[in-house]
Amino acid sequence: MGIIISEVRIKNFRSLKDLKVKLSPNITLLVGMNNAGKTTFLRALNIALNTDRHFIGKEDLFINKNGEELPPDDRIILIDIKIIPSDGKSTFEEWANDFGVDISSDVSGTEFFAYRTKIDFSENRYFSQLNRYKIVDWESGNADEFENLKADISNIPFYFIDAQRDLNEETTKRTSDFGILAGKVKYDDAIKAELEDQLKILNDKAVADSPVLKKLHESLDRLNRTVQNSGGGVEITPFPKKVRDLSKGMKVHFQDGESDSFSLEYHGMGTRSWASLLTFKAKIEQFEDEHKEENKPFHPSLGLEEPEAHLHPNAQRQVYKQLKDIKGQKIISTHSPYIVQQADLSEIRHFSKKTDETIVGEVVSIYDIKLRTLIGDLNLTPDSNKNRISSLEKEIKGVNDTKREFIRKYRSRAGKILGDILFSRCVILCEGETEEQALQLWGMKYFGQPLSNHGIDILGVDGFTNYIPYVSILSSFDINWFIFSDGEDVTIDSLIEDILLLDNKFHSLANIFALPSKQNFEEYIYENYPIEVKKAKAKYELENWKDKPEYVEIETSKIQSENDEEVLKFMKNHKTKFVPYYVDEISKIDNIKKVIPPLILELFDSISVEYSHIEPRYIKLDLLLNILENIKDNANT
């Protein structure tokens, strides 16, 4: 395509008060909760990249959380677009004629084309003024507003497709992707004449062989006498008469499995929705062929809402690859974890709305931060200091190796989970599946319902070395995180060192909950609940011997007399299988203050404080028991 839309800046458009978003060369996924600004961003691109005038009302201006409008002089929407050469080139080459004198260069001499779409309501008009200007310096945002943009942007069109797409409906509309393609159907004169002869034979035979149509024709033929027409009279044509009319009744049929082939109107919305996108793909390929014939450059971009609409999970997994194969750049909003898990982290942009304005985050990896620091040190190191250079090169290799290993793990397991947590309000990171399972069960007891109901997810990161990579991802996306970790010194020291490298907006070391006395999870649970753990062990080992009570009693007694080392060994050997048993036994304790382990209780209390709208069942029960205790004391008095 020759170019890339590399960056977009938006000011004062709906919830987008002051937004900067870098786009990936091929596909950019917009993720986040509902009403975070994803559709608004796509609409802004539609305004900036299309040449036809769009109606924009005052309701599109940014309004803060108190409902206050911008001052009159500030009632201006700005949408800036930056385009750069692709494939590492420094000049636009075939795009030079389209962008012309509006091409600029940065300090390195690399060309860029940037322009501003300005929508002005400053004079209290309901109807805005829309103008486009060249941006001279992208970093400063200086635009030349003394002269309108001269560049031709018609060959960089933006196509917006919302979630309510249906190919069956589009077959009836001339302006749809299907209608546009159908309208481009052409035949040479010889084939056209041959087809129309065959159509005449079909129509004549259909009428002659149908008693109903024959009677209808005879009756309607009297119309000729009524209007005193000297022409050929009435014709009934069950099939189109002219080739030009073929597209008007064109249908798409689809055979699923071994069933008959049916028109799309008899298929589900998932099939019809995806057929609509594939039709768009065909349209773009047709337009590209036409531009090549005219020797014109062409760079389309697609804004697409929810490609997963009406599709089952396996189909959603296939969507990502098919979308990548569509020509041009794709900017896609999605709520599908199945699509997100297929993407590279560099392609994801997370939209969130903490107060009245949208914030967009992209991944800044801890590995990239470390590599930038090491490479910077390497560049500063004098050539004569060979030992220092060698040491830095080894460190750089080590970081790269660790980064590759994390990405491998991310792809194999946690990447699938990350597809879910990108839509979370808060994520608890823990070391493995044992802690993950235990926290889910105790979270249910604390909050009275699954944590996911509150937008809280738990992720076992498969070893303490993976805490920070996930912290850097979550921090990049402005998703709150907590760490529930073993208390080993190496774990805590590593966490503190790396967290200080990150530019955290609202996270701190207070978000880390480390088990005391350098304990691991099993040691911590057993130290606090030795009786309950042994009861759980007896239940686990003897639940299939209920019909032999004497044997159960003897074996239970043996388990109760086991030493700490034996019980801990059992806990470590049975990790995830054993978790539900001891959580259940601990939950039977009469004292409500002890049914949740102290550090886990502290963790959930912190989350509850962070999200004040979440009212835990645990606190209600504690309050109720305190009231009952006071009533009892007063009664005794």
C-alpha positions in Angstrom: 0.0 0.0 0.0 3.0 2.3 0.4 1.7 4.2 3.5 0.6 3.7 7.1 -1.8 5.8 9.2 0.5 5.9 12.1 -1.1 8.1 14.7 -4.3 9.9 15.5 -5.0 12.8 17.9 -8.4 13.9 19.0 -9.6 16.8 21.1 -13.1 17.6 22.5 -15.0 14.9 20.6 -17.6 13.4 22.9 -15.7 11.5 25.7 -12.4 12.0 23.8 -11.1 15.1 25.5 -7.4 14.8 24.7 -6.5 11.5 23.1 -3.4 10.1 21.3 -3.5 6.7 19.7 -0.8 5.0 17.6 -2.1 2.5 15.1 -0.5 -0.7 14.0 0.4 -1.1 10.3 -2.0 -3.9 9.6 -4.6 -4.4 12.4 -5.4 -2.5 15.6 -7.8 -4.0 18.2 -9.7 -1.6 20.4 -10.7 -3.4 23.6 -12.2 -2.4 26.9 -15.5 -2.2 28.7 -18.7 -0.9 27.1 -19.1 2.9 26.7 -15.3 3.5 27.0 -15.1 5.5 23.7 -14.2 2.8 21.1 -17.1 3.6 18.7 -16.5 7.3 19.2 -12.9 6.8 18.1 -14.1 5.0 14.9 -16.5 7.8 14.2 -13.8 10.4 14.5 -11.7 8.5 11.9 -14.7 8.4 9.7 -15.0 12.2 9.9 -11.3 12.8 9.3 -10.6 10.4 6.5 -13.6 10.8 4.3 -14.0 13.7 1.9 -17.8 14.0 2.0 -19.3 16.3 4.7 -20.7 14.7 7.8 -23.3 16.2 9.9 -21.9 16.9 13.4 -24.0 18.5 16.1 -23.2 20.3 19.3 -23.9 17.0 21.2 -20.6 15.8 19.8 -18.7 18.3 21.8 -17.0 17.1 25.0 -19.1 17.6 28.2 -17.5 16.9 31.5 -18.9 14.7 34.3 -20.8 17.6 35.8 -22.6 18.3 32.5 -20.7 21.5 31.9 -20.1 22.5 28.3 -16.8 23.9 27.0 -16.5 27.7 27.0 -17.6 29.3 23.7 -14.0 29.9 22.5 -13.1 26.3 23.1 -16.0 24.7 21.3 -13.8 23.2 18.7 -13.2 19.6 17.8 -9.8 18.7 16.4 -8.9 15.4 14.7 -5.3 15.1 13.6 -4.1 12.3 11.3 -0.4 11.4 10.7 0.6 9.3 7.7 4.1 7.9 7.1 5.7 5.8 4.3 5.6 2.1 4.9 8.3 -0.6 4.7 10.9 1.6 6.3 11.0 4.0 3.4 11.8 7.7 4.0 9.8 9.1 1.1 6.2 8.7 -0.2 7.2 7.9 -3.8 3.9 7.0 -5.5 1.9 9.1 -3.1 3.8 12.3 -3.9 1.2 13.6 -6.4 -1.7 13.0 -3.9 -0.1 14.7 -0.9 1.9 17.3 -2.9 3.0 20.4 -1.1 1.4 19.2 2.1 4.2 16.7 2.7 6.5 17.6 5.6 9.8 16.1 6.9 10.9 15.3 10.5 14.3 16.1 11.9 15.7 12.8 10.5 14.6 13.8 7.0 11.8 11.2 6.8 8.7 12.5 5.1 5.3 12.5 6.7 1.9 13.8 5.7 -0.3 15.2 8.6 -3.4 17.2 8.5 -6.0 18.5 10.9 -9.8 18.3 10.6 -11.2 21.2 12.5 -14.9 21.4 13.4 -15.7 24.8 14.8 -18.7 25.7 17.0 -17.1 28.7 18.6 -19.6 31.2 17.3 -22.5 29.3 19.0 -23.7 27.9 15.7 -25.6 24.6 15.8 -24.1 23.8 12.4 -20.4 23.7 12.5 -17.7 24.8 10.1 -15.4 21.9 8.9 -12.0 22.7 7.5 -8.8 20.8 6.9 -5.3 22.2 7.4 -1.7 21.0 6.9 0.2 20.1 10.2 3.7 21.5 9.8 5.2 20.0 13.0 3.5 16.9 14.3 5.1 16.9 17.8 4.1 20.5 18.6 0.8 20.2 16.8 1.2 23.4 14.8 -1.2 23.6 11.9 -1.2 26.1 9.1 -4.7 27.5 9.4 -4.2 30.3 6.9 -4.7 28.0 4.0 -6.9 24.9 3.5 -5.4 21.5 2.8 -4.4 21.0 -0.8 -3.7 17.2 -0.7 -6.1 14.7 -2.3 -7.2 12.3 0.4 -9.8 10.5 -1.8 -7.5 7.6 -2.2 -7.2 6.9 1.5 -10.9 6.2 2.3 -12.2 5.0 5.6 -15.1 2.5 5.6 -17.1 2.2 8.8 -19.1 -1.0 9.4 -21.2 -1.2 12.5 -22.3 -4.3 14.4 -25.7 -4.4 12.7 -24.5 -5.8 9.4 -26.6 -8.4 7.4 -25.7 -9.4 3.8 -29.3 -10.6 3.2 -30.5 -7.0 3.7 -27.6 -5.6 1.8 -28.6 -7.5 -1.4 -31.6 -5.2 -1.7 -29.6 -1.9 -1.4 -27.7 -0.3 -4.3 -25.4 1.6 -1.9 -24.3 -1.4 0.1 -21.0 -3.2 -0.5 -23.0 -6.0 -2.3 -25.1 -3.5 -4.3 -21.9 -1.6 -5.4 -20.3 -4.8 -6.6 -23.5 -6.0 -8.3 -23.7 -2.7 -10.1 -20.2 -3.1 -11.5 -21.2 -6.4 -13.3 -20.5 -5.8 -17.1 -20.5 -8.1 -20.2 -19.3 -7.4 -23.7 -22.1 -7.0 -26.3 -21.9 -10.5 -27.8 -22.3 -12.2 -24.4 -24.9 -9.7 -23.4 -27.0 -10.5 -26.5 -26.6 -14.2 -26.0 -27.7 -14.0 -22.3 -30.7 -11.9 -23.1 -31.8 -14.4 -25.8 -31.6 -17.1 -23.3 -33.6 -15.0 -20.8 -36.3 -14.5 -23.4 -36.5 -18.3 -24.0 -36.7 -18.9 -20.2 -39.5 -16.3 -19.8 -41.6 -17.5 -22.7 -41.3 -21.2 -21.6 -42.2 -20.3 -18.0 -45.4 -18.5 -19.1 -46.4 -21.1 -21.7 -46.0 -24.0 -19.3 -47.8 -22.4 -16.4 -51.7 -22.3 -16.6 -51.7 -19.6 -14.0 -49.3 -17.3 -15.7 -51.0 -18.0 -19.1 -54.4 -16.9 -17.7 -52.8 -13.8 -16.1 -51.1 -12.9 -19.4 -54.4 -13.3 -21.4 -56.3 -11.1 -18.8 -53.6 -8.4 -18.7 -53.4 -8.3 -22.5 -56.7 -6.5 -22.4 -54.8 -3.5 -21.0 -53.6 -2.9 -24.6 -57.1 -2.2 -25.8 -58.0 0.0 -22.8 -55.2 2.4 -23.2 -55.3 2.1 -27.0 -51.6 1.2 -27.2 -50.0 0.4 -30.5 -47.0 -1.3 -29.0 -46.3 -5.0 -28.2 -48.6 -5.1 -25.2 -48.1 -6.9 -21.9 -45.2 -9.3 -21.1 -44.9 -11.3 -18.0 -41.2 -12.1 -17.1 -40.7 -14.4 -14.2 -36.9 -14.0 -14.8 -35.2 -10.7 -15.6 -35.6 -9.5 -19.2 -32.4 -7.5 -19.4 -28.9 -8.3 -18.2 -28.8 -5.0 -16.4 -31.6 -6.2 -14.2 -29.9 -9.3 -13.1 -28.3 -7.6 -10.1 -31.7 -6.4 -8.8 -32.8 -9.8 -7.8 -29.4 -11.3 -7.1 -29.4 -13.7 -4.2 -26.6 -15.4 -2.3 -27.2 -19.1 -1.5 -25.2 -21.1 1.1 -25.0 -24.8 1.7 -24.2 -25.9 5.2 -23.0 -29.5 5.6 -25.1 -31.9 3.5 -28.2 -29.8 3.6 -29.8 -28.2 0.6 -28.5 -24.8 -0.5 -30.6 -22.0 0.9 -30.8 -18.3 0.4 -29.1 -16.3 3.2 -32.4 -15.2 4.6 -32.9 -18.8 5.9 -29.5 -18.8 7.6 -28.5 -17.4 11.1 -27.3 -13.9 11.8 -23.7 -15.2 12.3 -23.5 -16.5 8.7 -25.2 -13.3 7.4 -23.0 -11.0 9.4 -19.7 -12.6 8.4 -20.9 -12.9 4.7 -21.3 -9.1 4.8 -17.6 -8.7 5.9 -16.4 -11.0 3.2 -18.4 -9.0 0.7 -16.6 -5.9 1.9 -13.3 -7.7 1.3 -14.3 -8.4 -2.3 -15.3 -4.8 -2.8 -11.9 -3.5 -1.6 -10.1 -6.0 -3.9 -12.2 -4.7 -6.8 -11.4 -1.1 -5.9 -7.7 -1.9 -5.7 -7.8 -3.5 -9.2 -9.5 -0.4 -10.6 -6.9 1.9 -9.0 -4.1 -0.3 -10.5 -5.7 0.0 -13.9 -5.8 3.8 -13.5 -2.2 3.8 -12.1 -3.5 5.5 -8.9 -2.3 4.6 -5.3 -4.9 3.2 -2.9 -4.9 2.8 0.9 -8.3 1.9 2.4 -8.9 1.6 6.1 -11.7 -0.3 7.8 -13.4 0.6 11.0 -15.3 -2.4 12.2 -17.5 -3.0 15.3 -17.6 -6.4 16.9 -16.6 -8.8 14.2 -17.6 -11.6 16.6 -21.3 -10.6 16.5 -23.5 -13.8 16.4 -20.5 -16.1 15.8 -19.7 -19.1 18.1 -16.3 -19.2 19.9 -14.5 -21.4 17.3 -15.6 -19.2 14.5 -14.4 -16.1 16.4 -11.0 -17.7 16.6 -10.9 -17.8 12.8 -12.0 -14.2 12.4 -8.7 -12.6 13.3 -6.7 -14.2 10.5 -9.4 -13.5 7.9 -9.5 -9.9 9.0 -5.7 -9.6 8.7 -6.0 -10.7 5.1 -8.3 -7.8 4.1 -6.4 -5.1 2.2 -5.4 -1.9 4.0 -5.5 -1.0 7.7 -8.1 -2.4 10.1 -9.2 -0.7 13.3 -11.5 -3.1 15.1 -13.5 -2.8 18.3 -14.1 -6.1 20.0 -15.3 -7.7 23.3 -14.2 -11.1 22.2 -11.4 -12.8 24.3 -11.2 -15.4 21.4 -10.1 -12.7 19.0 -7.9 -10.8 21.4 -5.9 -13.9 22.3 -4.9 -14.3 18.6 -3.4 -10.8 18.4 0.1 -9.6 19.2 0.3 -7.4 22.3 1.6 -4.6 20.1 -1.8 -4.6 18.2 -4.0 -4.0 21.3 -5.2 -0.6 22.4 -7.1 -0.6 25.7 -9.9 2.0 26.2 -11.0 2.9 29.7 -13.1 5.7 31.1 -12.3 6.4 34.8 -14.1 9.8 35.1 -15.5 11.8 32.2 -12.9 11.2 29.6 -11.5 8.2 27.7 -7.9 7.0 28.3 -6.1 4.7 25.8 -3.2 2.5 26.8 -0.8 0.4 24.7 1.7 -2.1 26.0 4.9 -0.9 27.5 6.7 -4.1 28.4 9.2 -4.2 31.4 11.5 -6.0 29.0 11.5 -3.1 26.5 12.2 -0.6 29.4 15.2 -2.7 30.5 16.5 -3.1 26.9 16.2 0.7 26.3 18.3 1.3 29.4 20.9 -1.3 28.6 21.3 -0.2 25.0 21.6 3.4 26.1 24.4 2.4 28.5 26.0 0.4 25.7 26.0 3.4 23.4 27.6 5.6 26.2 30.3 3.0 27.1 33.7 4.0 25.6 35.1 1.5 23.0 38.1 0.9 25.2 36.1 -0.6 28.0 35.7 -4.0 26.4 34.7 -5.8 29.7 31.8 -3.3 30.3 30.7 -3.7 26.6 30.8 -7.5 26.9 28.9 -7.4 30.2 26.1 -5.2 28.7 25.8 -7.4 25.6 25.3 -10.5 27.9 22.6 -8.6 29.8 20.9 -7.6 26.6 20.9 -11.2 25.4 19.6 -12.4 28.8 16.7 -9.9 28.7 15.8 -10.8 25.1 15.9 -14.5 26.0 13.6 -13.9 29.0 11.3 -11.9 26.9 11.0 -14.7 24.3 10.3 -17.2 27.0 7.6 -15.1 28.5 5.9 -14.6 25.1 6.0 -18.3 24.6 4.3 -18.9 27.9 1.9 -16.0 27.2 0.9 -17.7 23.9 0.5 -21.2 25.4 -1.7 -20.5 28.4 -1.9 -17.1 29.9 -2.6 -15.4 26.6 -5.9 -17.0 26.5 -6.7 -15.8 30.0 -5.4 -12.3 29.1 -8.1 -12.2 26.5 -10.5 -12.1 29.5 -8.6 -9.9 31.9 -8.3 -7.1 29.3 -12.0 -6.5 30.0 -11.5 -6.6 33.8 -11.8 -3.8 36.4 -9.2 -5.4 38.6 -6.8 -8.4 38.4 -5.3 -10.4 41.2 -2.0 -11.9 40.2 -0.8 -15.0 42.1 1.9 -17.6 41.5 0.0 -20.7 40.4 -3.2 -22.6 40.0 -3.4 -23.5 43.7 -3.5 -19.9 44.9 -5.8 -19.0 41.9 -8.3 -21.7 42.9 -8.2 -20.8 46.7 -8.6 -17.1 46.0 -11.7 -17.8 43.8 -13.3 -19.9 46.5 -12.6 -17.5 49.4 -13.5 -14.6 47.1 -16.9 -16.2 46.7 -17.3 -16.4 50.5 -16.2 -12.8 51.0 -18.2 -11.1 48.3 -21.1 -13.5 48.3 -20.8 -14.1 44.5 -18.1 -14.9 41.9 -15.4 -12.3 41.7 -16.0 -12.0 37.9 -19.5 -10.5 38.7 -17.6 -7.5 40.0 -15.1 -7.4 37.1 -12.4 -8.9 39.2 -10.2 -11.7 37.7 -7.5 -13.9 39.2 -4.5 -14.9 37.1 -1.9 -17.6 38.1 1.2 -16.4 36.4 3.2 -19.7 36.6 6.1 -18.6 38.7 7.1 -15.4 40.5 9.4 -14.2 37.6 6.2 -13.6 35.5 4.6 -11.1 38.0 6.3 -8.1 36.5 5.6 -8.8 32.8 1.9 -8.9 33.7 2.1 -5.9 35.9 3.7 -3.9 33.0 0.9 -5.1 30.7 -1.9 -4.3 33.1 -0.4 -0.9 34.1 -0.1 0.0 30.4 -3.8 -0.6 30.0 -4.6 1.3 33.2 -6.1 -1.9 34.8 -5.7 -2.1 38.5 -3.7 -5.0 39.9 -2.9 -6.7 43.2 -0.2 -9.3 43.8 -0.8 -12.2 46.3 2.7 -13.8 46.6 4.9 -16.2 48.5 7.1 -14.4 51.0 10.5 -15.5 49.7 13.1 -12.7 49.8 14.1 -13.3 46.2 10.5 -12.8 45.1 9.8 -9.6 47.0 13.2 -8.1 46.2 12.6 -8.8 42.5 9.1 -7.3 42.6 10.2 -4.1 44.4 13.2 -3.5 42.0 11.1 -4.0 38.8 8.0 -2.1 40.0 10.2 1.0 40.6 11.2 0.9 36.9 7.6 1.2 35.8 5.8 4.5 35.4 2.8 3.5 37.6 -0.1 5.9 37.5 -1.9 4.6 40.6 -0.2 1.4 41.6 2.3 1.1 44.5 4.1 -1.4 46.6 1.0 -1.4 48.8 -0.7 -3.5 46.1 1.7 -6.4 47.0 0.4 -8.9 49.6 3.3 -11.2 50.6 3.0 -14.2 52.9 4.8 -13.7 56.2 8.0 -15.4 57.4 9.1 -16.4 53.9 6.4 -19.0 53.7 4.8 -20.6 50.7 1.1 -20.9 50.4 0.7 -24.4 51.8 2.9 -23.5 54.9 0.8 -20.4 55.5 -2.5 -22.3 55.4 -1.3 -25.1 57.6 0.2 -22.8 60.2 -3.1 -20.9 60.6 -5.4 -23.9 60.3 -3.6 -27.2 61.3 -6.8 -28.9 62.7 -8.9 -28.0 59.7 -6.3 -29.1 57.2 -6.0 -32.5 59.0 -9.8 -32.9 58.9 -9.8 -32.1 55.2 -7.0 -34.6 54.6 -9.0 -37.3 56.3 -12.1 -36.4 54.3 -10.0 -36.4 51.1 -8.4 -39.8 51.7 -11.4 -41.6 53.3 -14.5 -40.3 51.4 -14.8 -43.6 49.5 -14.9 -45.6 52.8 -18.0 -44.2 54.3 -19.6 -47.6 54.5 -16.9 -48.8 56.8 -17.0 -46.4 59.8 -14.6 -48.4 62.0 -11.9 -48.2 59.4 -12.6 -44.5 58.9 -12.3 -43.8 62.6 -8.9 -45.6 62.8 -7.5 -43.9 59.8 -8.8 -40.5 60.9 -7.0 -41.0 64.2 -3.8 -41.8 62.4 -4.0 -38.7 60.2 -4.7 -36.5 63.3 -1.4 -37.8 64.8 0.7 -37.1 61.7 3.6 -34.6 62.1 3.8 -31.3 60.3 6.2 -32.5 57.7 3.9 -35.3 56.6 0.9 -33.1 56.2 2.8 -30.4 54.3 4.2 -33.0 51.9 0.7 -34.2 51.3 -0.5 -30.6 50.6 2.3 -30.0 48.1 1.8 -33.3 46.3 -2.0 -32.7 46.0 -2.1 -28.9 45.6 -5.1 -28.0 43.4 -7.0 -31.2 44.1 -6.8 -30.6 47.9 -7.8 -26.9 47.9 -11.6 -27.3 47.9 -11.4 -29.7 50.9 -9.5 -27.4 53.3 -11.4 -24.3 52.2 -14.6 -26.1 53.0 -13.3 -27.2 56.5 -12.0 -23.7 57.3 -15.4 -22.2 56.3 -17.0 -24.3 59.1 -15.2 -22.4 61.8 -17.7 -20.6 64.1 -15.8 -17.4 64.3 -16.5 -15.5 61.1 -13.3 -13.5 61.5 -11.3 -16.7 61.0 -13.2 -18.3 58.0 -10.9 -16.4 55.6 -7.1 -16.5 56.1 -5.9 -13.1 57.5 -3.7 -12.0 54.5 -6.5 -13.0 52.0 -9.0 -11.1 54.1 -6.6 -8.1 54.1 -6.4 -8.4 50.3 -10.2 -8.5 49.8 -10.6 -5.6 52.2 -8.2 -3.5 50.1 -10.1 -4.3 46.9 -13.4 -3.5 48.7 -12.0 -0.1 49.7 -10.7 0.6 46.2 -14.2 -0.1 44.7 -16.5 1.4 47.3 -19.6 0.3 45.3 -18.9 -3.4 46.0 -20.6 -4.3 49.2 -19.1 -7.6 50.6 -21.4 -10.2 52.2 -18.6 -10.9 54.7 -18.8 -7.4 56.2 -22.6 -7.7 56.4 -22.4 -11.0 58.2 -19.7 -9.7 60.6 -21.9 -6.6 61.3 -24.9 -8.8 61.9 -23.0 -11.1 64.3 -21.7 -8.1 66.2 -25.3 -6.8 66.6 -26.5 -10.3 67.8 -23.6 -10.5 70.2 -24.5 -7.0 71.6 -28.1 -8.1 72.0 -27.0 -11.2 73.8 -24.7 -9.2 76.2 -27.5 -6.7 76.9 -30.0 -9.6 77.6 -27.5 -11.2 80.1 -27.0 -7.8 81.8 
